[in-house]
Amino acid sequence: MTEAVTPSASTTLDSLAPLLRDWLPRQRWFAGKGRPVTGFTPVAVTQFLPPNGRLDLYHVLLRVHQPPETTHPGDCYQLLIGAREALPPRLAPALIGHVTEGPLAGRTVYDALYDRRPAEVLLEALRTGARIAGLRFERDPRQEIRPHLVARMLSAEQSNSSVVYGDTFILKLFRRVVPGVNPDLELPLALAREGCSRVPAPTAWLHADLDEQPYALAVLQPFVSGAADGWELALRELAKGQDFTLEARALGRATAEVHTALARALPTVTLGPAQLGPLVDGMTERLAAAVQAVPALLPYQPGLRSAYTALAELAAGGRTWTAQRVHGDLHLGQCLRAPSGDWSLIDFEGEPARPLAERRLPQPTVRDIAGMLRSFDYAARAASSAPERWAHDCRAAYCSGYAEVSGADPRTDPVLLRAFETDKAVYEVVYEARHRPDWLPVPLSAIRRLAVSDPH
């Protein structure tokens, strides 16, 4: 990646390096946790405001180096760094540190997304379609962006950062950025062209071309005011002892509407033996790696592997499937129910840990369905008051709702569904073992069910 950094900007970042080395690993969106930061390479630094004012504002793309550097070039992160003489108490959570040398010596630097003024600078640039150095702010001319909307940072922990403007728009700023077409912009734009109302249409977006490659940096979309995400809603209904099957059915219909629109908007492919082979091999390899990482999986390995071999046998017998673009990381937390009762799907970035090219591959729609079915299982176990059949009934209602729109019930292809649900549960086991050991019993319960040839 070609650097777009002036000598003065490079000097500024050099003076920030000790602070960033300590601050970055503590951020929820930092992907390199557990490995020391050995250095930084500035990729692009853009000054947003005139220098020597009360507030300095820098847009920074920064490559972070961590071992093993011989096999990994380092992740590139997007930062919006502000500098003030002193930080008011309301910005204490945004503190990066106090600079002792270089052009910003004596000033306090902080994550400027927490600050209304810098966040509103971003919105104005999007509203006016600004060009600032190598940054390009674009917008849909059919959608109005009113100026002077008050900004507030969302506090929820996530792999990116979001700012809400006056309950009208939400800006998602991607933290770890990679070259290429980001599906979190690509797919909502495609769905908007199809008139699919289940996904908020992008209003504006920020990107940059570096080394002749596109980098998606941020997306502005309408904010669904008063909406509850599916995870919060499910837990709330569980706490009240309320049935959730009607919502699950409606969510199944919404998912099918999005899948149907994506199939119209973007190419589909047929998966036969040649195409299914690499897919099954990938599942098998992930299982083997998971068993090495979490020995508790070892007794179930043969049964879990049979889920994949059964799928390969169907393909060898001439069975084919259709693959298309899908959400890629669908679960209850990626769904919003508006006060009107309508469901929307959000966050089409896919699983951030997977390579971008893999996230953009056509997949069977059951990939998303399996993720949602696993999410019902998680919700049931997160609420100690969940009735025994709660997850089972929600899974059934979701599949029924999906069939009402798509014409195909996922349960009528049990081999395909079992393979994808197994792959998802194996991923969950590794994730929970590493990050949330208290949650490990949740996917292990599914593992025991999926390890038998007829898990239902």
QUIBELZI-V119152 format. One record per helix or strand of 2 or more residues. SS is the DSSP state (alpha for helix, beta for strand). FROM is the first residue (numbers start at 0). LEN is the number of residues. If there is no record, write none. Layout:
SS,FROM,LEN + SS,FROM,LEN
This chain:
alpha,6,20 + beta,36,11 + beta,55,11 + beta,74,10 + alpha,88,6 + beta,94,4 + beta,107,4 + alpha,111,3 + alpha,115,13 + beta,130,2 + beta,134,5 + beta,150,3 + beta,160,5 + beta,168,5 + beta,175,2 + alpha,182,11 + beta,201,9 + beta,212,10 + beta,227,2 + alpha,229,10 + alpha,244,21 + beta,268,3 + alpha,272,21 + alpha,294,22 + beta,320,4 + alpha,331,3 + beta,334,3 + beta,342,3 + alpha,355,4 + alpha,365,17 + alpha,389,17 + alpha,409,3 + alpha,413,22 + alpha,436,14
